[in-house]
Amino acid sequence: MKIIVDTPEKLAQLAAQRYVELLKNKPNAVLGYATGSTPLGLYGELARLNAAGEVSFAEATTFNLDEYVGLEGTHDQSYRYFMNKNLFDKIDIKKENTNVPCGIDMTNEKAAQYDKAIEAAGGIDLQLLGIGHNGHIGFNEPGTPFGSVTHVVDLTESTINANARFFESINDVPTQAVSMGIKTVMNARSIIFIALGADKAEIVKKMICGEVTPEVPASVLQLHPDVEVYIDHAAASLL
Ligand code: GLP
């Protein structure tokens, strides 16, 4: 695990360079993307570099980590909508090459097909991850088996509360999601993890220095051979 501590702006620039390098060497790379507020700086930087002609996504394929169950892709809080608005509409990627799990009429059987699609595309070259305050990656809540593939998840109360800020009322927050499993994430050849802010310091410490346990899903990253951890000074303050 390589740990990079810097300002949020510099981290976004450094992480973006990983995409520039990867896509230069492998224009048809398979990219795993994440939602949440944390990747927004990186997405802004990727859009800027794309507009400047420094990177092209024209041949790339993407797979997002997760989606809310029950929200159509046109809903302004769906992760499909988020990705279109914050990245896909701003870069030269072909929309048909972007994949976000479907949140409608989802079952575990259908969800597992997502892993098959990733495999058929050649596997994920570079997976981006953020972290929830309880250590979730994607929407893999504490207790999720390390062998899990893409599946339907019951969101915990703490995740529902954390995400309520994006909805009009807490009653509008979906209670389920569909998420790549821990195994799906661990199968990625390389991983970029980003966490920003003092409120992530405690969980970042557990992830990096704590016991590897399904109770802290992100701790599994200690077992991955190629992870870069991008954290700002506040998120790194307890290390
Ligand atoms: C959601 C997403 C996660 C993300 C987390 C943290 O729960 N499913 O993939 O890492 O939010 O979000 P933020 O970056 O806004 O703190």
Residues whose N, C-alpha, C, O or C-beta is under 5 A from the ligand:
A	BS01	GLP	A34 T35 G36 S37 T38 D66 G130 I131 G132 G138 F139
